[in-house]
Structures are given as structure tokens and as C-alpha cells.
Amino acid sequence: MSGIKRLCFTFGAALVLSGASALGTEPVGASGWSMEPVKPLFEKYCHGCHNPDEKKGDLDLTVFDTRDSILKRPKLWEEALLLIEAEEMPPKEPLPTAEERAKLAHWVDQTIHTLDWSKHKNPGHVTIPRLTRAEYNNTMRDLLGIDLHPGQFFGEDGQGASGFNNDRDALFVTPGILEKYLAAAERALDALFALDGDPSTVHLESEAMFMTETSMRPQKHGDDFEGYALNRGQMTLYESVVFPQDGYYEFKLRARSTTEMSGTRLRINDEVVGDIVLLGEDPSYYTLRAYVPRGSHQMAWNIQKPAPPPDPNDDVKPYHPDDRKTFRKLMQSEGRRNAPKIPRGVVEAGVETRLIEKTQAASEAMQEAFEWLRAYGPAGSKKDINKYRDNANKKNKALNKHLNDIAKAMDVEVGSFKKSFEAENAERLADNQTLLDAIAHIQKGVKLGNAHIDWIEVTGPLTPAGSIGSKHVLIAEPSGNLAPRDAARRVLDRFVPRAFRRPAQKGEVERYLELFDIGHVRGDSYRDSIRLALTGVLASPNFIFRGEFGPDASAAALTDVQLASRLSYFLWMSMPDDALMELAIAGKLSDEATLKRQVRRMIADPRARAFAETFTGQWLDFDTLGKSVMPDPDRFPQFTVELNQAMKLEVILTFEDMLRGEGNLLGLIDSDSTYLNQTLARHYGVRSVLGDEMRRVKLKDPNRGGLLGMGAVLTATSSPTRTSPVMRGKWVLETLLGLSAGDPPADAGALPGNAGQKKGLTLREEFIRHRRDPTCASCHDKIDPIGFALENFDAIGRFRRRENGVAIDATGTLDEGITFEGPAELKAYLMEHRKDSFLKNVTERMLGFALGRQLKYYDTPTIEAITRAVAEDDYSAATLVEAVVLSYPFGHQNNRPEGDGRSEVSVN
């Protein structure tokens, strides 16, 4: 028995013994549940190691003295029951008799499985929910009508016990945070109102800007173009620019490439903003739009050469037998058969036989090149066409030299002799020319050059497309027929209910009108006065928090308005829209059929991207990829910003499709399609995808479909320099399946940092040496077989069959004797043996995310009901979301915090 498993047995089965050993009769009966009859078994088998003083495995069994305390650890007790029944607990003598073991198993089963949950409902308690940074940004976007990212200065929200950063118990409120909310409101309103004015423009001549390479000098191009030419990565053209307001700015530059194509990258304060591709050597104008917060920021430009334009036929190969030698012989034979012939009369003229033979051989070599060219083009790849066209031209020059030598030997004029040669071979040469004409438009690859910049202009802030600026908020302004205070009331009558996500209470709007009055009385303009009132609304706890409490101190159903808010922050991570609020105010939203229709509508809305991105990124642990988690740039220069973005989108779009009814949840384990663009497709070795747009692509490789074949997951579960079978195996068990992988002993040790880099030795072979230590082996028994099955994928998700010149062994054998080889067989194992664990896990994760809290033991019946409904509907993701929304805890709130003695489920 492995050390990890033994540790789990000690944790789990000893707990069971602690509860079961008090049993002498049924734990649940007419007289209720009892532990008293099993106390002797506790004392005999468990208390010696698990007491307040010893606490082996950091476990004190004496605290499990009520049914409540046992039901709070359902996973632990479920596993314990299995271990007792398998006679694997306790692990050493004294051992219980068969009768005692049966009594223990029966008691545990009765304790955890016979509670009538319908009599013990508890929706759980959620702390007053403060908006997360993402929720705040999204809410301000929908409230103000423009995406200004006002929460960017709040700092990251920490991960809570639920595993998500929307866990309400982890969203602490401090005076410093409240000050940031006030500052963010002021900045956002200032930026919104600034859109009504004319944008400002800053013009910067390249030669007047700062250059990191002091030895470089500006270059001229014609009479009206002078500036720096960026020619290497560390060369930076920079300047400090003052941006007057938060908002979107246009960066316009007059620039040129020193060859056919080049490119430049813009950074603001060392953050990549975007890239521009420069086409051609003639000066032209290029623009880039980006969001920039107000203040003085360093604008920096570097060279960023783009990838050459894609060749749509890169994967087109000529038809030929698998035996390339056979095909080469065929081309040689065709070259000899179709080669232009030496004109008649050359032999009679007494030309040396050796020169004639050399000329004919040159003709055959030239024709062989044309035969290869004919086999590859004109539908072949640009690379191959250019290769064989260059070869044909080279061989043609060699032939012409020999023809010149023959003409000289015959003492005839070269032009006259070549005309006779062309007449003799008119049909063959015409065929060759026709082929050349057909591929004449196919040019060689683009030559990339330097980025030569004349000047740069920064203009803004600009109103984004689709936005109407401040008119989204300022629906009324003073006029001859409308007094300033009446105009302000109209604005606040609409703004306050939308901001607070509920109807305004009596006198509430009037309180904010008083702020308007303060500004108006002291002589502020109408806009400054209404800005003050709106700032007050946005700094109110009614905006920053989501009130979900009932009128008394008991568990209660959410009101329709509260339900609208909980629903919108689940599926949109933002405020309810007008349609949702109208239903809520009318009291119709809590109707089950109506609620289902709204769920489907909201999932189909583009705002649901926030849910898909946040839920998958935090559940599957790839949200930090490209930020705090990065492959080593020296070892993996292929991991670019564009590749990272495409990897993440692959997961997000796949999940979005499932939500919208395009597949079931098991597609996350295995699928025959995925989302790719050209960048990600080439990374995976798929050649038929062109362009930056992500689109669904049918997969031919059975190893690639599903999460275990997606680059975001594979890269996030690797170390910066190599793959990590331990990280990947642990991820599959814990993150994907929700099973415990156990914790390694403190002295387990670790592989050296250069593991996986020894020539002639695979990473697996180094792991085997590492595992010879029994302490290490105990940690890897459950993890490594799964991780090794994924070793065909390197540290950035590329498929490979060899490592350091050695074939990769991707087999894995589990304790139960099941063996699989490679990703495809691992996925087949998961589909056959672990899909129920996967479904239960994804249900728990989504329910926890929707509720904004850690799940508790009293959520067990909800989880079971949801998983049952989803399984019965072919594992539908849409059904999962609907079932979560219709569940008892989603629609209710316990107003008593846990631990006050009144909110617990009473089961004794």
C-alpha cells in the first residue's frame, strides 16, 4: 500500500472508526442517531493515534461526536466507507474482526446516507457580496455605456475557499478599498464627460524622441521623411506622454518598411498594447487604438517583425508512392524521356562525343527539375514551387552554356544554333514555358526589413464605436423649459435604480439631489453638479454591495429583484439588463419556465463570455498563464502573446459552445473538434487553418481533442523549462475529477532543475531513478501513470514522439491494473471509468461559483439532484446551468452566519 494511500486510509477510515466504534445498534432508528454504542471501537482502534495530543496525520478524532460533525466531511467519510469495506483500514494490528468491520461499515453507511434532507434544508449563508474587480468593471461598463476599466487600480481579488475569486467570504472591505471605489467613480465620470469635448492631439517627430541606442542616428527617405529606423529588438524609441483622461486613444504613425514588410510594437509602461504591420517601402499611415488610463505614461516602440503571409498550400504535396526512392526514379525517367534533344546534324559536324553527352545530360537534368515542378505546382506550396523553379532555371543556364560550347565547336553563330535547338524541341519547350507562366504569379517569400518611423501622433480620448458618450447617462440637460434641478432629477430617477439594481426607495433619489444642490448653490456648472451627485451614487454601499438578505433572521427565498441580480452576476458578471429587471419588478422572474427562458437568453448573449472566461480559467487553473505562469522564453521562444491568447480562447470558446447546446460536458474529456486559428493550428501541426479568427475545426488526431490536448492546460501544468508528469497527473485527479491526490511527505525531495535535459535520457527515466526512494515512490503511485500518459505533449503543448533522441514511453498503469498508452487511451479510460467523478466535480465547481461560497455538507442533496438531472440529459452543459439556477440554495439565502449556533443543520 502506498504512503499517500495509507495516509488517506488513516485520515478516512480512522474517522469512520471514530464514528462507527460507538455503534452497537442501528445509528438511525426510532430513537434517532447515536454514537454511544461504537465508542469502544473508537478507543480500541483509533484514539491511540488520533487524539488531542497525538493527532497523527493532523487529525483529532475526538471532535467527531455528533452527526453534524461527520456530515461536514462527506468526501472523507465516503472514502472511509470504501476502505473499511475493502479491509484496508486500519492498516495494522490490532485489526477489527469481520463482525466489527461489518458493523462499522453499516454504521457509516447509515450515518451518511439515510438523512432525510427535505427536512433539513439549508441554503447556506453568503456574506454581503461586494463586487469583485471584474464585476465592478463590467457593471460600470453597462451602467455608463462605455468600457473604461475603472477597477484596474483595485488590485487582484484573492481566491477564496470555493476556489474562485468571487468567493464572498474572501472579499474583504477596508477603508483603503472604499477610497479606491470613490476615486474610481470620479475617474470614470470624468472620462465619460470628457468624451463630449474635442479630443486632443500630441505630435511627436521621431528624430526628436528618445532613443536607447545613442550611437544610432535618424535616417532620411526622400525630402519629407526623416526618423529612426528600428532594426533590432532592444532598440527602443520612446517618449513620456500625458493622457488627459482614462479612455481610448489613437496612435497614428507615418512609417515605412525598409523592404517589402516589417512591423513595430507599442508598449505603454512596458505593457504590450498592440502591433502594426508595415507594408512596402513607400511611406504610409498606420493607426492603432488602445485604452490608456489618465496620467503621464511612457510610450515605447520596438521592432516586431510579423510572420510572413501564410501560404494556403503549405500542406499540399504531390501524389507519389510512400517509397520516395521509387518516386525519384520516376522523375529521373520522365526527365530522360521528355528532355529536349540535340539538333540533328551535330554529330555530322564532328563535335566531340564527350561534349554531346555532357549537353544531353544537362538537358535531362533540366527536364527532371521541370518534372518535379510539374508534380508540385501550380497548386503546390510556395516553398516547393520556388525550390524547383530555381532548380529548373539553374539547370537551364547550365544547358545554355553547353549549347554555346557546341555552337563554338561547330563554328556557327550561337543565336542561329539555338533557334535550331528550339525548333527541334518546340513542343517540349512550349510545355515547359506554359508551366512557368502558370506559376509566374507565385513569388518567393517576403523579405522582412526594418521599421522606419517618420512621426507619431496620439489623439484622444475617443468615443468607442457603438457608444453615445455621456448621453447614455445624461438623459436630460437644462433648457428653457427644464430647470437644472428638474433635469438632474430625471437623470437620477433613471440612474439610481439601475446603479442599485432595484427600484429606488422612498426619498432615496432626493438624498442624491441634495448633492446636486450643494454644487449648484456654490456656482458649479450643471455638469459638475450632476457629476457630484452621480459620484455619490457610485460610492454608495448600495452600488458596491449586492444586498441579498431577507426581512428576518431565518432562511428565506430571494425576492425576484435579488434573484435577478444573483443570476446576472452568475452568467454575466454584471448588472441585470432592462429585460431582466422588468420581469423581476413584475414578480415574474421566479416562475420556473420564465427563469429557464432567461437563462437561455443570457447564455446566448455576448456578455456570457465573462462567465465562460472566468469560470474555466479559475477552475482549470490556466487564467494566470502568460502572467505569473510563463514558459522559459529562452527554451520556448515560440510561446508568443498571440499563441497564449489563442490557447486560452480554445478552452473558453469550447465551453461557450457547450453552454449554448453545441455539445455535452464529456466533450471536455474527449472531442473530435476544437477551436483554432492559424497561430494555434500551426502550433498543433494542423496546416489547413488560415487567419487570426478562431473557428471550430474537425480534428484528425485522436490525441488532441478535449482539455487534455489543449495547449492552455498542458502549458499551465508544466514547469517553465520542461513537462511535469506530477503536475499533470495531479491536475487530472484533483482539478478535472475532484479526487484527492494526497500530499507528499515533507522529505519527499524533488527533481533537479535541469531534469529532462540530459541527452539520451527521457524525463520519465529520470523520474524512475527518483522514485527508487520509497519515500518518493509513495507520492507518485496515483499521479505518475496519468502524467506519463501525457508525456507526448511537450511543455508548451506540442505533440512529439521522441525526447532527447529517445522514444517517449507514454504508458501508465494504475493500482487497479488498468494500463493505457498516450493521451488518446488515457481519455478513453476517463470516459469509461471516471465520467461520474468528472460530472460531480464540475457540478460542485459551478454551484460554488454561482453561489459565491464554499460548498458545505448540507449542499449534498443539491449536488446529487443536479448531477442526476445532467446525466439524464446526456451530460448537457445547458442543463447544468439551468439546474444550478433552479436549485434551492441559488434561490434562497440563510440570513444567519454559520457558527452562531442557529444556522447549522440539526441532525442529532
HELIX and SHEET records of a PDB file:
HELIX    1   1 GLY A    3  ALA A   20  1                                  18    
HELIX    2   2 LYS A   39  TYR A   45  1                                   7    
HELIX    3   3 LYS A   56  ASP A   58  5                                   3    
HELIX    4   4 LEU A   61  VAL A   63  5                                   3    
HELIX    5   5 ARG A   67  LEU A   71  1                                   5    
HELIX    6   6 PRO A   74  GLU A   85  1                                  12    
HELIX    7   7 ALA A   98  HIS A  113  1                                  16    
HELIX    8   8 TRP A  117  LYS A  119  5                                   3    
HELIX    9   9 ARG A  133  LEU A  144  1                                  12    
HELIX   10  10 PRO A  150  PHE A  153  5                                   4    
HELIX   11  11 ARG A  168  ALA A  170  5                                   3    
HELIX   12  12 PRO A  175  ALA A  194  1                                  20    
HELIX   13  13 SER A  206  ALA A  208  5                                   3    
HELIX   14  14 ARG A  324  ASN A  338  1                                  15    
HELIX   15  15 THR A  353  TYR A  376  1                                  24    
HELIX   16  16 LYS A  382  MET A  410  1                                  29    
HELIX   17  17 VAL A  414  GLU A  424  1                                  11    
HELIX   18  18 ALA A  426  ALA A  438  1                                  13    
HELIX   19  19 GLY A  469  HIS A  472  5                                   4    
HELIX   20  20 PRO A  484  PHE A  500  1                                  17    
HELIX   21  21 GLU A  508  VAL A  521  1                                  14    
HELIX   22  22 TYR A  526  LEU A  538  1                                  13    
HELIX   23  23 PRO A  541  ILE A  544  1                                   4    
HELIX   24  24 ASP A  560  LEU A  571  1                                  12    
HELIX   25  25 ASP A  578  ILE A  585  1                                   8    
HELIX   26  26 GLU A  592  ALA A  604  1                                  13    
HELIX   27  27 PRO A  606  ALA A  608  5                                   3    
HELIX   28  28 ARG A  609  TRP A  619  1                                  11    
HELIX   29  29 VAL A  641  LEU A  659  1                                  19    
HELIX   30  30 LEU A  665  LEU A  668  5                                   4    
HELIX   31  31 GLN A  678  TYR A  684  1                                   7    
HELIX   32  32 LEU A  707  GLY A  709  5                                   3    
HELIX   33  33 GLY A  711  ALA A  716  1                                   6    
HELIX   34  34 PRO A  725  LYS A  730  1                                   6    
HELIX   35  35 TRP A  731  LEU A  736  3                                   6    
HELIX   36  36 LEU A  763  HIS A  770  1                                   8    
HELIX   37  37 PRO A  774  HIS A  780  1                                   7    
HELIX   38  38 ASP A  784  PHE A  788  1                                   5    
HELIX   39  39 GLY A  822  HIS A  833  1                                  12    
HELIX   40  40 LYS A  835  LEU A  851  1                                  17    
HELIX   41  41 TYR A  857  ASP A  859  5                                   3    
HELIX   42  42 THR A  860  GLU A  872  1                                  13    
HELIX   43  43 ALA A  877  LEU A  886  1                                  10    
HELIX   44  44 TYR A  888  GLY A  891  1                                   4    
SHEET    1   A 3 SER A 200  GLU A 205  0                                        
SHEET    2   A 3 ALA A 451  LEU A 462 -1                                        
SHEET    3   A 3 ALA A 229  LEU A 230 -1                                        
SHEET    1   B 4 SER A 200  GLU A 205  0                                        
SHEET    2   B 4 ALA A 451  LEU A 462 -1                                        
SHEET    3   B 4 GLY A 247  SER A 257 -1                                        
SHEET    4   B 4 SER A 284  VAL A 292 -1                                        
SHEET    1   C 5 PHE A 210  MET A 211  0                                        
SHEET    2   C 5 LEU A 237  PHE A 243 -1                                        
SHEET    3   C 5 GLY A 295  ILE A 303 -1                                        
SHEET    4   C 5 MET A 261  ILE A 268 -1                                        
SHEET    5   C 5 GLU A 271  LEU A 279 -1                                        
SHEET    1   D 2 GLN A 219  LYS A 220  0                                        
SHEET    2   D 2 GLU A 226  GLY A 227 -1                                        
SHEET    1   E 2 ALA A 555  ALA A 557  0                                        
SHEET    2   E 2 HIS A 892  ASN A 894 -1                                        
SHEET    1   F 2 SER A 673  LEU A 676  0                                        
SHEET    2   F 2 ARG A 695  LYS A 698 -1                                        
SHEET    1   G 2 ARG A 802  GLU A 803  0                                        
SHEET    2   G 2 VAL A 806  ALA A 807 -1                                        
SHEET    1   H 2 THR A 811  THR A 813  0                                        
SHEET    2   H 2 THR A 819  GLU A 821 -1                                        
END                                                                             
